[in-house]
């Protein structure tokens, strides 16, 4: 199983991170570690959304779509609006 996920920075109302992984729990814990990565330098994150895929290729395609296509990202943000506000 592969997952496309959205993290929201705990201290920010608007900063999000989109990624994909085959091990959601492990990857989330990696994001929480303080290191030189994008998420590690910015403090704590909350997992606010994920989608599951059987195919790694499908998960990669969806991640790229959300990162590069404004309309896809906008649609997702409207779908998870309340989660982004909390």
C-alpha positions in Angstrom: 0.0 0.0 0.0 1.2 3.5 -0.8 0.0 6.8 0.7 -0.2 10.4 -0.4 -0.4 12.5 2.7 -0.7 16.1 3.8 1.0 17.5 6.8 0.1 20.9 8.4 2.6 22.8 10.4 1.3 23.0 14.0 2.3 26.6 14.5 1.0 27.9 11.1 -2.5 28.2 9.7 -1.4 27.9 6.1 1.9 26.0 5.7 1.4 22.4 4.4 3.7 19.7 3.1 2.6 17.0 0.6 4.4 13.7 0.1 4.0 10.0 -0.6 5.3 6.9 1.1 4.8 3.2 1.6 5.1 3.5 5.4 3.0 6.4 6.7 3.7 5.9 10.4 7.5 5.8 9.8 7.5 8.7 7.4 5.4 10.9 9.8 7.9 10.2 12.6 10.8 11.2 10.3 9.1 14.5 9.6 8.9 15.2 13.3 12.6 14.9 13.9 14.6 18.1 14.0 17.0 17.9 11.1 18.0 19.9 8.0 15.0 18.8 5.9 12.1 21.1 4.9 9.9 19.8 7.7 12.6 19.3 10.3 13.6 22.9 10.3 10.0 24.1 10.8 9.0 22.4 14.0 6.0 20.1 14.7 3.6 18.9 12.1 0.1 17.3 12.1 -1.1 14.6 9.7 -4.4 16.1 8.5 -5.1 14.0 5.4 -4.1 10.9 3.4 -5.1 8.8 0.4 -4.3 5.1 -0.1 -3.1 3.5 -3.4 -2.2 0.0 -4.4 0.2 1.2 -7.0 3.3 3.2 -6.2 3.1 4.8 -9.7 -0.5 6.0 -8.9 0.7 7.5 -5.6 3.6 9.3 -7.2 1.4 10.7 -10.0 -1.1 12.0 -7.4 1.6 13.6 -5.3 3.0 15.4 -8.4 -0.4 16.5 -9.4 -1.1 18.0 -6.0 2.3 19.7 -5.9 2.4 21.1 -9.5 -1.2 21.7 -10.5 -2.8 24.6 -8.7 -6.3 23.5 -9.4 -5.7 20.0 -7.9 -4.2 21.6 -4.8 -7.0 24.1 -4.5 -9.6 21.4 -4.8 -7.9 19.3 -2.0 -7.6 22.4 0.2 -11.4 23.1 -0.2 -12.0 19.4 0.7 -10.0 19.6 3.9 -10.8 23.2 4.8 -11.8 22.5 8.4 -8.7 20.5 9.0 -6.5 23.3 7.7 -8.2 25.7 10.2 -7.6 23.6 13.3 
